[in-house]
Amino acid sequence: MNNYLFCLLFSILFATGNAQTKDSISSIQPKDKISYKQFIAPVALITAGSLMINSALNDDLQKNANNFFGEDFSSRADDVLLFVPAAQIYLGKSFGFKPKNDFYHQTINIAIANVIAVSTTMALKYSIKEERPDQSDDLSFPSGHTAIAFTNAALLYYEFKDSNMWYASSGFLFATATGILRIANNEHYTSDVLAGAGIGLASGLIVSYWNPFKSMSFGKKNKNTAFVYPKIGSQIGMGALIQLN
């Protein structure tokens, strides 16, 4: 039963993320407008997570997770996996895959999308104040790690979907693994992970359609520099340094 529950959760997160980007982001054209249909999957995930807060199902899934992984399970791999899709965006070109954007616009997309995801999750955390399963604090809902992971996975898909579908979709494996590990580490409930995945997908989708810096040009004479870096402390986040000359 425990194996079935976690295989089901893994399948839901991966299939929903992959299907959502195929249905919405893959059809993006410069003049396209955002349709409400493209937010069905993110809204469904966020709604499902919200409805599960303080529910018996949420508690049962957490107990099953503790039994499956062990009460003493601890891994910090989730602090790294969430950034893998972002790294893949930069590395794709070196593997021979053609990206949609250059390095600078990739950096801007990553920065803006992650700011949206982190801002949304932090606002909800401090508004809802759900206690974590390990009772370490009351900032459990939604999962910031999962939100960032799915944000970057959605951006990766959009960046390389026309070049290599397998590479473009691989980010959802790392994003889903991040969400599962958050539950396994007893730091998040299933509800937190589902909502975080929805926020991440929505953030990636929004930036794929709308980016005020998309038309910004970067010439050799401008000597612009851009760098995105992870911030890991009591809360997870992304930082960006962009110098425009």
C-alpha positions as CSV (number, residue, x, y, z in Angstrom):
1,M,0.0,0.0,0.0
2,N,2.8,2.4,0.9
3,N,4.6,1.7,-2.3
4,Y,1.4,2.2,-4.3
5,L,0.8,5.6,-2.6
6,F,4.2,7.0,-3.4
7,C,4.3,5.6,-6.9
8,L,0.9,7.3,-7.5
9,L,2.2,10.6,-6.1
10,F,5.3,10.4,-8.2
11,S,3.2,9.7,-11.3
12,I,0.8,12.5,-10.6
13,L,3.5,15.1,-10.2
14,F,5.6,14.0,-13.2
15,A,2.7,13.4,-15.5
16,T,0.9,16.6,-14.6
17,G,4.0,18.7,-15.0
18,N,5.0,17.1,-18.3
19,A,1.5,17.2,-19.8
20,Q,0.9,20.7,-18.7
21,T,3.9,22.1,-20.5
22,K,3.2,20.0,-23.6
23,D,-0.4,21.3,-23.7
24,S,0.4,25.0,-23.0
25,I,4.0,26.0,-23.2
26,S,4.8,24.0,-26.3
27,S,2.2,25.9,-28.4
28,I,3.5,29.4,-27.4
29,Q,4.0,31.8,-30.2
30,P,5.2,35.4,-29.8
31,K,1.7,36.8,-30.4
32,D,-0.2,34.2,-28.3
33,K,-2.3,35.2,-25.4
34,I,-2.6,33.3,-22.1
35,S,-5.7,31.2,-22.0
36,Y,-7.4,30.1,-18.8
37,K,-7.2,26.5,-20.1
38,Q,-3.5,26.6,-19.7
39,F,-3.8,27.2,-16.0
40,I,-6.1,24.2,-15.3
41,A,-3.4,21.9,-14.2
42,P,-1.6,24.4,-11.9
43,V,-4.9,25.5,-10.4
44,A,-5.9,21.9,-9.9
45,L,-2.7,21.1,-8.1
46,I,-2.9,24.2,-5.9
47,T,-6.6,23.5,-5.1
48,A,-6.0,19.9,-4.3
49,G,-3.1,20.9,-2.0
50,S,-5.3,23.6,-0.3
51,L,-8.2,21.2,0.3
52,M,-5.8,18.6,1.9
53,I,-4.5,21.0,4.6
54,N,-5.3,19.6,8.1
55,S,-7.1,16.6,6.5
56,A,-7.0,13.0,7.6
57,L,-5.7,12.0,4.2
58,N,-2.8,14.4,4.6
59,D,-1.9,12.8,8.0
60,D,-2.3,9.3,6.6
61,L,0.0,10.0,3.7
62,Q,2.6,11.4,6.0
63,K,2.5,8.4,8.3
64,N,2.8,6.2,5.3
65,A,5.9,8.2,4.2
66,N,7.5,7.9,7.6
67,N,6.9,4.1,7.6
68,F,8.1,3.7,4.0
69,F,11.3,5.9,4.3
70,G,11.9,5.3,8.0
71,E,11.5,7.7,11.0
72,D,15.2,8.6,10.8
73,F,15.4,9.2,7.1
74,S,17.4,12.4,6.3
75,S,18.7,13.6,2.9
76,R,19.9,17.0,1.7
77,A,19.7,15.9,-1.9
78,D,16.5,18.0,-2.2
79,D,18.6,21.2,-1.6
80,V,20.5,20.4,-4.8
81,L,17.9,18.7,-7.1
82,L,15.7,21.7,-7.3
83,F,18.5,23.7,-9.1
84,V,19.3,20.9,-11.6
85,P,16.7,22.0,-14.2
86,A,18.1,25.5,-14.0
87,A,21.6,24.2,-14.6
88,Q,20.3,22.1,-17.5
89,I,19.1,25.3,-19.1
90,Y,22.6,26.6,-19.2
91,L,24.2,23.3,-20.1
92,G,21.8,22.3,-22.9
93,K,23.8,24.2,-25.6
94,S,27.0,22.4,-24.7
95,F,25.2,19.1,-25.2
96,G,24.3,20.1,-28.8
97,F,20.7,21.2,-28.1
98,K,19.6,24.5,-29.5
99,P,18.0,26.8,-26.9
100,K,15.3,29.4,-27.6
101,N,17.2,32.2,-25.8
102,D,20.7,33.3,-25.3
103,F,22.5,33.2,-21.9
104,Y,21.3,36.6,-20.8
105,H,17.7,36.1,-21.6
106,Q,17.8,32.6,-20.0
107,T,19.2,34.2,-16.9
108,I,16.4,36.9,-16.9
109,N,13.7,34.3,-17.4
110,I,15.1,32.2,-14.5
111,A,15.4,35.2,-12.2
112,I,11.9,36.5,-12.9
113,A,10.1,33.2,-12.7
114,N,11.8,32.2,-9.5
115,V,11.0,35.6,-7.9
116,I,7.4,35.0,-8.8
117,A,7.4,31.5,-7.3
118,V,9.4,32.4,-4.2
119,S,7.3,35.5,-3.5
120,T,4.1,33.6,-3.9
121,T,5.1,30.7,-1.6
122,M,6.5,33.0,1.1
123,A,3.4,35.1,1.1
124,L,1.3,32.0,1.5
125,K,3.6,30.5,4.2
126,Y,3.3,33.6,6.4
127,S,-0.4,33.9,5.8
128,I,-1.4,30.2,6.4
129,K,1.2,29.3,9.0
130,E,0.8,25.6,8.8
131,E,3.1,23.6,11.1
132,R,5.6,21.3,9.5
133,P,5.3,17.6,10.1
134,D,8.6,17.7,12.1
135,Q,7.2,20.7,14.1
136,S,10.3,22.7,13.3
137,D,8.2,25.8,12.4
138,D,4.9,26.9,11.0
139,L,6.0,27.6,7.4
140,S,5.0,24.3,5.8
141,F,2.4,25.3,3.2
142,P,3.3,25.4,0.3
143,S,6.7,23.8,-0.4
144,G,9.2,26.4,-1.6
145,H,11.7,23.7,-2.8
146,T,9.0,22.1,-5.0
147,A,7.8,25.4,-6.3
148,I,11.4,26.4,-7.4
149,A,12.0,22.9,-8.9
150,F,8.9,22.9,-11.0
151,T,9.4,26.6,-12.1
152,N,12.9,25.7,-13.4
153,A,11.6,22.4,-15.0
154,A,8.9,24.4,-16.9
155,L,11.4,26.9,-18.1
156,L,13.7,24.1,-19.2
157,Y,10.9,22.5,-21.2
158,Y,10.1,25.7,-23.0
159,E,13.8,26.4,-23.7
160,F,14.5,23.0,-25.4
161,K,11.2,21.4,-26.4
162,D,11.9,22.1,-30.1
163,S,15.4,20.8,-29.9
164,N,15.2,17.7,-27.9
165,M,11.9,16.6,-26.1
166,W,13.6,14.1,-23.8
167,Y,16.1,16.6,-22.5
168,A,13.4,19.3,-22.2
169,S,11.2,16.9,-20.2
170,S,14.0,15.6,-17.9
171,G,13.7,18.5,-15.5
172,F,10.3,17.1,-14.3
173,L,12.1,14.0,-13.0
174,F,14.3,16.1,-10.7
175,A,11.4,18.4,-9.7
176,T,9.2,15.4,-8.8
177,A,12.1,13.8,-6.9
178,T,12.5,17.1,-5.0
179,G,8.9,17.0,-3.9
180,I,9.1,13.4,-2.8
181,L,12.2,14.0,-0.8
182,R,10.5,17.0,1.0
183,I,7.9,14.5,2.2
184,A,10.4,11.8,3.0
185,N,12.5,14.2,5.1
186,N,9.3,14.9,7.1
187,E,9.5,18.6,6.3
188,H,6.4,18.8,4.1
189,Y,3.0,17.2,3.8
190,T,1.7,16.0,0.4
191,S,-0.6,19.0,0.3
192,D,2.5,21.3,0.5
193,V,4.2,19.6,-2.4
194,L,1.1,19.5,-4.7
195,A,0.5,23.2,-4.1
196,G,4.2,24.0,-4.6
197,A,4.2,22.1,-7.9
198,G,1.2,24.1,-9.1
199,I,2.8,27.4,-8.2
200,G,6.0,26.4,-10.0
201,L,4.2,25.4,-13.2
202,A,2.2,28.6,-13.2
203,S,5.3,30.7,-12.7
204,G,7.1,29.1,-15.6
205,L,4.1,29.4,-17.7
206,I,3.6,33.1,-17.0
207,V,7.2,34.0,-17.8
208,S,7.1,31.9,-21.0
209,Y,4.3,34.1,-22.2
210,W,5.2,37.4,-20.6
211,N,8.5,38.9,-19.9
212,P,9.1,42.7,-19.9
213,F,12.8,42.1,-20.7
214,K,12.2,39.7,-23.6
215,S,13.0,42.4,-26.2
216,M,16.1,43.6,-24.4
217,S,19.2,43.2,-26.6
218,F,22.7,42.4,-25.4
219,G,25.5,43.4,-27.7
220,K,29.2,42.8,-27.3
221,K,29.8,46.4,-26.8
222,N,27.4,46.5,-23.8
223,K,29.5,44.0,-21.9
224,N,26.5,43.0,-19.8
225,T,26.9,40.4,-17.1
226,A,24.3,38.1,-15.6
227,F,24.5,35.4,-12.9
228,V,21.9,33.4,-11.1
229,Y,22.9,31.8,-7.8
230,P,21.1,29.6,-5.2
231,K,20.4,30.9,-1.7
232,I,20.0,28.1,0.9
233,G,19.5,29.1,4.5
234,S,16.5,28.8,6.8
235,Q,14.5,29.3,3.6
236,I,15.4,28.4,0.1
237,G,15.6,30.9,-2.7
238,M,17.3,32.2,-5.8
239,G,19.4,35.3,-6.3
240,A,20.4,37.1,-9.4
241,L,23.1,39.6,-10.3
242,I,22.5,41.5,-13.6
243,Q,24.8,44.4,-14.7
244,L,23.7,46.4,-17.6
245,N,26.2,48.8,-19.1
